[in-house]
Amino acid sequence: MTAHTAPPRAPGTGPAAGRPAPARPARRRRRSLLPYALVAPAGVMEVLVHIVPMLLGVWIAFLGLTQLNIARWVQAPFVGLRNFATGLDPSGPIGSQLYAALGRTALFTVIVVALSWSLGMLGAVLLTSRFKGRGVLRTLFLVPYALPSYVGTIAWAFMFNQRDGVINRILVDDLGVLDHRPFWLLGGNAFWVTVVVTAWQFWPFAFLMLLAALQNIPDSVYEAAAIDGASLWRQFTRITLPMVRPANAVLLLILSLWIFNQFNVPYVLFGPASPPEATLVSPLIYQQSFNNWNFGVGGAMSVLLLCVLLLASVLYVRLVLPQGRSVDD
């Protein structure tokens, strides 16, 4: 029996003859470019809205830009580090205001972050357990965060009005706690009003973050602790706080940066010029730039604020998240 072998086919013949080769390299190239094309619009807007203004602000910090040459700001004289020396001079009027505002803003940030975190943690712990009406309370707790910042702050400004505000009406007329109507938006009271309004706006964000973190803790952990006789406070300190540490690490950093840069609340409460006792860093920069028309010094103070926040953020990340370890370790 003889085996027959098929003769070899000539080149260009056979089932695959005449078919175009699949354009795999071109398709792969298109697929590799697709993510960049999708991200490009957001990247362009990020550059135009944040990067370019930031670089212009840094450049203005080295110029002698005032109301005399604002119309020809490109031709403003280059003054080097003179604006920074003016802002950092503690014996000068601007430098003394800046150092006072930095200390006041640091105290303001610590108080507001502590209040926001405490209220957020309290609300999150209470609403983790199941009870009737829990969904309604969750919605109500998020109202301050859902309201536009200006709307809520204007409402608080009316409430703290010296003559017709509801705060004085309750404290003086209804409860009789005070025998006179204090000025809440002037003097030393203005600082505490800013604290109250800012904490009211930011604590729902802390509540939302902490509630999401608490819901990831298994109920069996608390049940085992309760069987072992652990009190509620010991469960909170030994179970809740360690297990929400990753959320706390991010939450405290975000809150600190947002609150240290706070501008909306003082501006809406007090207008372009805050009382000296309640002047924070961001409103002070605005006053130097747009009230005093000293844009060069205002730009230098903005750069100094950026450096302070960057340094504080780096130190925080290095201390809370040691190198080589993740937040979950």
Buried (B, 14 or more C-beta within 10 A) or exposed (E): EEEEEEEEEEEEEEEEEEEEEEEEEEEEEEEEEEEEEEEEEEEEEEEEEEEEEEEEBBBBBBBBBBEEBEEEBEEBEEBEEBBBEBBBBEEEEBBEBBBBBBEBBBEBBEBBBEBBBEBBBEBBBBBBEEEEEEEEEBEEBBEBBEBEBEEBBEEBBEBBBBEEBEBBBEBBEEEEEEEEBBBBBBEEBBBBBBBBBBBBBBBBBBBBBBBEBBEEBEEEBBEEBEEEEBEEEEBBEBBBEEBBBBBBBBBBBBBBBBBBBBEBBBBBBBEEBBBEBBBBBBBBBBBBBEEEEBBBBBBBBBBBBBEBBEEBEEEBBEEBBEEEEEEEE
